[in-house]
């Protein structure tokens, strides 16, 4: 339930982010690098932990939360 602004203050700028509207709810996912896979100078989503926000509040984190985000219906 932590606000997205608080998370950004704690962790800084996300490495990746995505957002969409689903069933009139704003969903946003921020990816923060949490582990290292290859020494190629690039950060990939596979090296990040996703944090899922609904209406600007943290509701879940981890790979399952990203799958939940991807599966949500997009309004349009």
C-alpha positions, 0 to 999 in steps of 0.5 A: 500500500506504499505510495509510488512517490515513496518507493521512488524516493527510497529506490530512485529512478526505475530501470524500466517502467510500464503503465496502462488502464485496466477496468478503470484502474491505473496500473503501473509497473516499475522494474528495479535491478536487483541481481546481475546476470551478464557483464555486458554493461546493460541492465535487462528486465531479467535482472530486475524485480518488478513492483506493481502499483494500482492507483499509485499504491504498491500492491505486489512485487516479483515475477508473478506481479508482472504476469498479473500486469500483463494478463490484465485487460486493457481499456480502450 
